[in-house]
């Protein structure tokens, strides 16, 4: 069983920055692609960014240039650095790992961008 715990969310002003973290249990962290997703109120959960075990990254178009996904395999931790935040980034942010046929999600961390 894999457990994922997100942290780092909060209230930030437009134009501000936040860094989210996702701590994973177990020793399998470094072997799999991980991703960040977000869900705004009343909307579906959308993919934000992903990173492979080798460190290759991909981003949704709206996040390119503003968000940076990274991982520290020694610490079993996934990160999302978010810059130039705007109101449309307000959502609950989730980390996810897929191991074979199993998909694991964290509980989410709320990010609110407001003045």
C-alpha positions in Angstrom: 0.0 0.0 0.0 1.3 3.4 -1.0 0.5 6.5 1.0 0.9 10.0 -0.5 0.6 13.1 1.7 0.5 16.5 0.1 1.4 19.8 1.9 2.3 23.4 1.2 -1.0 24.7 0.1 -2.5 27.9 1.4 -3.7 31.4 0.5 -1.5 33.5 -1.8 -2.0 36.8 -3.6 -2.1 37.0 -7.4 1.4 36.9 -8.7 2.7 35.0 -5.7 4.4 31.6 -5.4 3.9 28.4 -3.5 5.8 25.1 -3.4 3.8 22.0 -2.9 5.3 18.8 -1.5 4.1 15.2 -1.7 5.7 12.7 0.6 5.4 9.1 -0.3 5.7 6.0 1.8 7.6 2.9 0.8 10.8 2.4 -1.1 9.3 2.2 -4.6 9.0 5.9 -5.0 12.0 6.3 -7.4 10.8 3.7 -9.9 7.6 5.3 -11.2 6.3 8.3 -12.9 4.5 10.7 -10.6 2.2 13.6 -11.4 0.3 16.6 -10.0 -3.4 17.1 -10.7 -5.8 19.8 -9.6 -9.5 20.1 -9.2 -11.3 23.5 -9.0 -14.8 23.7 -7.5 -17.4 22.3 -9.7 -14.8 21.1 -12.3 -13.1 17.8 -13.2 -9.7 16.9 -12.0 -7.1 18.0 -14.5 -3.5 16.9 -15.1 -1.0 19.6 -14.3 2.5 18.1 -14.7 4.3 14.8 -14.5 7.9 13.6 -14.0 9.4 10.2 -14.9 11.7 8.2 -12.7 14.6 9.5 -14.8 13.5 13.1 -14.3 11.9 13.9 -17.6 9.0 16.4 -17.2 5.8 17.3 -19.0 3.4 20.1 -18.3 -0.1 21.1 -19.3 0.0 24.1 -21.6 -1.4 26.6 -19.2 1.4 25.7 -16.6 4.4 25.8 -18.9 6.9 28.4 -17.8 5.1 29.0 -14.5 5.2 25.6 -12.7 8.2 23.3 -12.1 7.8 19.7 -11.1 10.7 17.9 -9.4 11.4 15.0 -7.2 13.9 13.9 -4.6 14.1 10.1 -4.7 16.3 10.0 -1.6 13.5 11.7 0.4 10.6 10.0 -1.4 9.2 13.5 -2.1 7.6 15.1 -5.1 7.5 18.9 -5.5 5.6 21.4 -7.5 7.0 25.0 -7.6 4.2 27.3 -8.7 5.0 30.9 -9.7 3.0 33.8 -11.1 -0.2 32.4 -9.6 -3.5 33.7 -10.6 -7.1 33.1 -9.6 -7.6 30.4 -12.1 -5.0 28.3 -10.2 -7.3 28.1 -7.2 -8.0 24.4 -6.7 -7.2 21.4 -4.6 -3.9 19.9 -5.8 -3.3 16.2 -5.7 -0.3 14.0 -6.3 -0.6 10.7 -8.0 1.5 7.6 -8.7 0.5 4.7 -10.9 2.0 1.3 -10.1 1.0 -1.3 -12.6 -2.9 -1.3 -12.6 -3.1 0.6 -9.3 -3.5 4.3 -9.0 -2.8 6.1 -5.8 -3.8 9.6 -4.8 -3.0 11.8 -1.9 -5.7 13.6 0.1 -5.0 16.9 -1.6 -3.9 20.4 -0.5 -5.9 23.5 -1.1 -4.4 26.4 -3.0 -6.3 29.6 -3.0 -5.2 32.6 -5.0 -6.9 35.8 -3.9 -6.2 39.4 -2.9 
